[in-house]
């Protein structure tokens, strides 16, 4: 059985990290930092957008800014089909 995270990487997902700054409801002059990390697809980031939509619906802290970093851990050049297989007994 193939690990789900490995399968997602083969489908084009990469590790995405978002640095989210938000304002506290009780202290709007203060900024709080939240780090979010998951596998997502560049450039649309559907997983991150779902999380941001959840944040806006369910969390009272108003978003200030979001910085996103993304890196594909497995690239197409790293995986090749093996043409020949040898077995030694």
N, C-alpha and C positions, 0 to 999 in steps of 0.2 A: 504494500500500500504506500502510495506517495504522500509525503507530508503536504498539507494544504498550503503552507507558506512557500514551500519550494515550487509547487505547481503554479502559484500566483506569480512568482518571479519569472517562470518560464513564459507566462502569458503577458509579460510586459510590466508587471507591477514592480515598483522599486520602493525602497525605504524612504518615507517622507516624514520630515520633522517640521512642526509648526511652533514657532515661538509666539505666543498670544499674549498681548498686553490688554488688560481690561481695567475698568474703573470699579471700585467697590461701591455698592449702593449707599452705604452709610457714610462713606468718606470719598466723595467724588474727586477730590484733589489728589488722591493717592492712586498710583497705578500698581497693579498686581500682575505677576507673570505666571503663565501656565505653559508647560511644554507638553505637546501632543505628538505621538509618534505611531505610525501604522504603515502598512503597505498600501500604495496608491499608484494611480496611473498618471504620468505626465502627458500633456499639459493641462488636462481638464480637472484632475483631482476630485473625482466624484465622492470618494470616501471622506475627504476633508470637508467638502461642501455639505455633506449630510451632517457631519459633526457640528459645523458652524450653524446650520439651520436648527439643530437640536439646541445649541447654546442660546440662540436668539429666542427660541420658544420657551425653554425651561429654566434658564439661569438669569438671575437679575443683574449680573455684572455687565455693564455696557462695554462692548468691544472698542478698543482704541486703535490697535494695529496688529497685523499678523505678518510675520516673516516666515517664508517657506523655503526649506532646503530639501532637495530630492536627489537620490542616487540609485541608479539601477545596479543591483548587486551582481546580477548575472546578465551578461551581454550576449548577443547572438554569436559572436566570434568565439566565445568560450565553450560552446556546446556544438559538437559535430557528431554526425552519425558515423558509427563505426561500420566500415565496409567489410571487414573480415574478422572472424573470431576464431582463435585457436584454443583447443582444449588439450591439456596434458594430463595423462592418467598416471 
